[in-house]
Amino acid sequence: MKIARKKKFDYFDAFVSQAKVACREAELLVEVAENFTTASELEPVLKRAHDIENEGDEINHQIMGNIANDFMTPIDREDLIGLAQCMDNVTDSIEEIIQRFYMYDVHYMDPDAVEMAHLIHKSALALCSAMEDFRNFKKSKKLHSLIMDVNDYEEQADLLYLQSIRRLYTMENDNAVRVEVWSRILDRMERCCDQLEHAGDIMSTIMVKYT
């Protein structure tokens, strides 16, 4: 009697799944930013955001469980863990931005926040494209360029953040609460772009390490 072999877990497929989850969360962020009316109307959106985040958690748990049990992994365990946790943090950070629109009871959507949301979404899409080619990192001709696209969006986010915070403190300084709230939200958004760039940096490090 032939014993069926257990199908080997595909870490690269799992990373792509994590990236797609991040893209869906980023798409929801854009939807929230573009269609904002009142903070109280975000309550059903919070559940959608959390459901997406839970999907990301489940993929991360699968990765960690297989790392613990696999005798051989395609790359070092520490690299798998670092990338998986970073991708999970990306989705978490996007959800946290949506939550803060609600928690801080914002009364309007700052135009710079809308633009930042689009940069986060573009960066997530670029990271997803890079992740889809990541399994070929030893011979890929385009992976480095795809990762650089993520870095480019992070640089755009840095510049927008600089200009946005200056605008708040020079043109909105008659309303201290507004300055504080939007400074915190924009800071979260900029750090989310940093997190996306960090995921790309981990991929780049792995490329250098194994080629």
PEURZI-V255738 format. One record per backbone hydrogen bond with DSSP energy under -1.0 kcal/mol. CO is the residue of the C=O (numbers start at 0). NH is the residue of the N-H. If there is no record, write none. Layout:
# PEURZI-V255738
{{CO & NH} {CO & NH}}
This chain:
# PEURZI-V255738
{{9 & 13} {10 & 14} {11 & 15} {12 & 16} {13 & 17} {14 & 18} {15 & 19} {16 & 20} {17 & 21} {18 & 22} {19 & 23} {20 & 24} {21 & 25} {22 & 26} {23 & 27} {24 & 28} {25 & 29} {26 & 30} {27 & 31} {28 & 32} {29 & 33} {30 & 34} {38 & 41} {39 & 42} {41 & 45} {42 & 46} {43 & 47} {44 & 48} {45 & 49} {46 & 50} {47 & 51} {48 & 52} {49 & 53} {50 & 54} {51 & 55} {52 & 56} {53 & 57} {54 & 58} {55 & 59} {56 & 60} {57 & 61} {58 & 62} {59 & 63} {60 & 64} {61 & 65} {62 & 66} {63 & 67} {64 & 68} {65 & 69} {75 & 79} {76 & 80} {77 & 81} {78 & 82} {79 & 83} {80 & 84} {81 & 85} {82 & 86} {83 & 87} {84 & 88} {85 & 89} {86 & 90} {87 & 91} {88 & 92} {89 & 93} {90 & 94} {91 & 95} {92 & 96} {93 & 97} {94 & 98} {95 & 99} {96 & 100} {97 & 101} {98 & 102} {99 & 103} {100 & 105} {101 & 104} {109 & 113} {110 & 114} {111 & 115} {112 & 116} {113 & 117} {114 & 118} {115 & 119} {116 & 120} {117 & 121} {118 & 122} {119 & 123} {120 & 124} {121 & 125} {122 & 126} {123 & 127} {124 & 128} {125 & 129} {126 & 130} {127 & 131} {132 & 135} {133 & 136} {135 & 138} {135 & 139} {141 & 145} {142 & 146} {143 & 147} {144 & 148} {146 & 150} {147 & 151} {148 & 152} {149 & 153} {150 & 154} {151 & 155} {152 & 156} {153 & 157} {154 & 158} {155 & 159} {156 & 160} {157 & 161} {158 & 162} {159 & 163} {160 & 164} {161 & 165} {162 & 166} {163 & 167} {164 & 168} {165 & 169} {166 & 170} {167 & 171} {171 & 174} {174 & 178} {175 & 179} {176 & 180} {177 & 181} {178 & 182} {179 & 183} {180 & 184} {181 & 185} {182 & 186} {183 & 187} {184 & 188} {185 & 189} {186 & 190} {187 & 191} {188 & 192} {189 & 193} {190 & 194} {191 & 195} {192 & 196} {193 & 197} {194 & 198} {195 & 199} {196 & 200} {197 & 201} {198 & 202} {199 & 203} {200 & 204} {201 & 205} {202 & 206} {203 & 207} {204 & 208} {205 & 209}}
